[in-house]
Amino acid sequence: MLKKEALLLIPNVLKVFLENGQIKSFTFDGRTTVKDVMVTLQDRLSLRYIEHFALVLEYSSPEQSHKFLLLQDKQPLAHVVQRTHYQGMRCLFRVSFFPKDPVELLHRDPAAFEYLYIQVGGRTDRGSGPWPTEIQPHCCSQGHFCPSITQHALHCPASATQNSNSISFLPAVPCQCH
C-alpha cells in the first residue's frame, strides 16, 4: 500500500486535498489545466455547480501560519505541481466564493452545500476551528464570515434531525463584529 508521501515521487501526479480528509490524485500531461481538474472533481463529488469552488495552494511558514493562493482556471497543472513539490505547498479544493444565499445553494446543489458545511463547521485536516488564523472572520456585512455563521452551521444537522424530513429553515444570523 502506498503512503501519502509516496505520491510525491510519481511524476505527473497532482494530489488534491478535500475538506473531508480525502486525497484525490490526478495524472496530467502538458496540456492539462486547473479547469480540467475542477471539472473532474465536480463529477467525482457529484456537484451540480462549481462556481463557488476553486483550487488553492496552501503553505505555511515559520513566520506566518497559513497562506492561500487562488489558482486560475487556465493555469497548467505542470506549474502547480512544480510549486507544490518544491515549495512545500498543498493543493486544496475549497469553497472560495461564499454563496449569497446558502439556503438557495442547499436547494440547487445539496452536495455543494454539504461540502461548504464541512469546510465551515469541521476542518478535519488542520485541527480545531474552521479557519486558519490569517483568515479569521471579520464582519458579515463586509462579505466575510463571522463566528455566528460557524455556530449556526454546526446547529443545522441537529435542527434537521429534530424536524425529521420536514422542511426546516435557517434562522436569520445576526452579525457579531469584532
VENPE-V192928 format. One line per field, one symbol per residue. psi: psi as a letter, one per 20 degrees, with the letter a starting at -180 (. if undefined). A space follows every 10 residues. Layout:
BEGIN
psi = ???
END
This chain:
BEGIN
psi = pqrghhhhip qlppppprhj iqppqpqrai iprghggghg hgghjlphpj iiqqpqppqq rhhqfqqppp qqhjpqhghg hgghgijkqq pqoqoinpqh nhhggghhnh hhgggggggh hnohikbqqi pqhikpqeph ijjrqrhhgg ghhhighggh ghioirpqqp qpoqpnq.
END
